[in-house]
Amino acid sequence: MTQAPTPTADTVRRLVRALLDEGGASGSGWEVRPVVEGAAPSTWWVGTRHVMRLATDRETSLRRRRELRLRDLVRPHVPVAVPTSVAHGEWSPGLMYTLDTKLPGGTAEEHDVSAVGEADLAGLLRGLREVPPRQAEALGVPRTAPRSLEALRRMAVAAAERLARADEFDPARLHQLTSPGAAQLAAQPGTAVLVHHALRGEHLVVSADGRVRGVLDWTGAVLGDPAEDIAGLALAVGSGAAVRAATLAGYGARPCLRGLWLARCDTVLRLADRLTGRPAASTGASPAGPRDAEALALPRVQLARAWEAILLERVTEFREEEGEGGGAGDEG
């Protein structure tokens, strides 16, 4: 099996010379630098206005091709910016590149989201629900079954004991979610919508005034459980803001609480796995050494965000119809 080539700065410069005129024949007018430093970075800043992403395997290439079409489908439905591709093609046989315009702003890890920004997030969630599922499926967006909250709860209980031994977490906090409560928060039939599935802080473009201006990386989008995006927002902006945004988007108590508990269990598992250097199978996180403080910083912050105390904590009474209609109430 032929090993895939490794993208380098020279790879990006050669593509830039072919795609962008302002750099001249040498391409020296364009600064090229990796977005994240690493052994083989695949995402690069090109000057101040563009981002180049290079797929390093064929599966990623397929998702990138699908993403180009999906962004066009999503764009009319959401109130925030979706990246626009100015060029795409193959940088190596079977391996795709996309050159996108850079969305101005920082990330949700750099700027706090304001109350108006929460309304932006509500518009995003509402817009995703309005995207016709059949059109998304026709583009190749896969359908995924909802995760079992009960299975996730059981794994989180065991992980919480590991965190307790490291003095990182009080496992009694997970007692709020009982087995009957997890069953009551099971995803309801017929509620599948387009789900971004990676609404993490680094994928939310946030301006200095706290407005959410855009959403990046649509390669993992699926048709599935909307609570997954509520869970993602809980990790990115905190449980209170996530539930307020979901409520404003029209989601009721059931999907809001389901998203809250998905986020809480995920963060317990992720931090426990990072502490022990084990792969976080349930969350997709990469393992890190148990003493790597930098690798532990974000999981600790995300755990604190997901475990913010809010008033909407009941898991035994729901007044809305099957988790979709009605508001979730004022969770403070």
CORMOKA-V82185 format. One record per helix or strand of 2 or more residues. SS is the DSSP state (H for helix, E for strand). FROM is the first residue (numbers start at 1). TO is the last residue. Records with the same first field share a line. If there is no record, write none. Layout:
SS: FROM-TO + FROM-TO
This chain:
H: 9-19 + 58-75 + 115-130 + 133-138 + 149-165 + 171-176 + 179-184 + 201-203 + 227-237 + 239-248 + 253-276 + 293-306
E: 32-34 + 43-46 + 50-54 + 81-82 + 85-92 + 95-101 + 106-107 + 193-195 + 204-206 + 212-215 + 222-224
